Amino acid sequence: MVRCMQYGAHLPLIDFDGRGWRPGMLASYAAAARQLGYGSIATNDHLVFQRPWLDGIVALASVVEASGDLQLATTVSLPVVRGPAAVAKAAAALDIVSGGRLVLGVGPGSSAKDYECAGLPFQERWPRFAESVRLLRAELTADAAPFAGRFYSSYALQPRPDRKDGPPIWIASWGSDAGLKRVARLGDGWLGSAYHSTPAQVVSARQKLAAALAPDGRHLDGFPCSLATMWTFVTDDGRARESHLAELAAMLNRPAHQLARQVLVGPVEHCAAVLRAYAEAGIDRVFVWPVADAESQLERFMREVAPLV
């Protein structure tokens, strides 16, 4: 059964064109997303990247008012790199000031440079990440038992979110067997990455996820399966399409021809066909990320592409 696709909008955190960020730019973008019918506003996390990258948690906090009643999502935040207690403190504050609108997407991170910058060993990311999620649960859930692990221990931080169970925690994975088992074990939802997952890979991943959820009596029904970092530029201009794909390929170290089949760069019908394939594979929410002309691309996507999905 094809799920009804929902759409979120990544805040424009990457400085693609060297112009930086104007005061009020993020608030204007969030307000535009709300008016156009998007369901959520999202931010991603890096300390170090090939391009200047605005801090995600600060950026998300800056649009709490402008985003109205939209869901706020981290897709993802890096609790090991930032420190899980610091992420828990920020998440509690965001959930409180937004009136309970936060979805906390987290992942271990794939960049050794982020870990080097934070003074942490990259090879310890997996055990540290598992503990960090348990600490987040302990700090964000009312009446939760204290957590003490090898790397981290909870501190009974205050204030806690008003929601008894705290914000949902979605776990990022590119779709490996171990990653999907981690999603099932630790998460309230799965966050995949558009430029790492073809529709066929999504089908396989959801089958594995269903099997991993089953021993605990859990099911894919009601378990969010979303795609982040869906790079977007809707255009009929072939040169513009090739230029943006080449730029993304260089930035992400991925072949342009591969990206062309998985992201929303190109004509309206191409973009709609890509989304239909992901919807048929079982994805229920896609977070689009315009690579240029951010607000006008949000509008063109919602007015021309979304109705065809």
HUDA-V498175 format. One line per field, one symbol per residue. ss: DSSP state (H for helix, E for strand, C for the rest). psi: psi as a letter, one per 20 degrees, with the letter a starting at -180 (. if undefined). A space follows every 50 residues. Layout:
# HUDA-V498175
ss: ???
psi: ???
This chain:
# HUDA-V498175
ss: CCCCCEEEEECCCECCCCCCCCCCHHHHHHHHHHHHCCCEEEECCCCCCC CCECCHHHHHHHCCCCCCCCEEEEEEECHHHHCHHHHHHHHHHHHHHCCC CEEEEECCCCCHHHHHHHCCCHHHHHHHHHHHHHHHHHHHCCCCCCCECC CCECCCCCCCCCCCCCCEEEEECCCCHHHHHHHHHHCCEEEEEHHHCCHH HHHHHHHHHHHHHHCCCCCCCCCEEEEEEEEEEECCCHHHHHHHHHHHHH HHCCCHHHHHHHCEEECHHHHHHHHHHHHHHCCCEEEEEECCCHHHHHHH HHHHHHHHC
psi: ppqoprprppqnipnhjjibpqpighgggghggghijqirpqqrpqhprh qpoqpggggghijgghidjqqpqplrqnhgghphhhgggggggghgiikk jppnpqrhqjohhggghikqphijhghhgghhghggghhippkqqqppah hqqrjlqqrrqhpgjaqqoppqqijrghghhgghhirjrporpgjiorhh hgggghghgghhhghjkqrhpjopoqprlnppopqiohggghghgggggg hilqphhghhiirmoarghgghgghhghghijpippoqnpirlgghhggg ghhhghii.
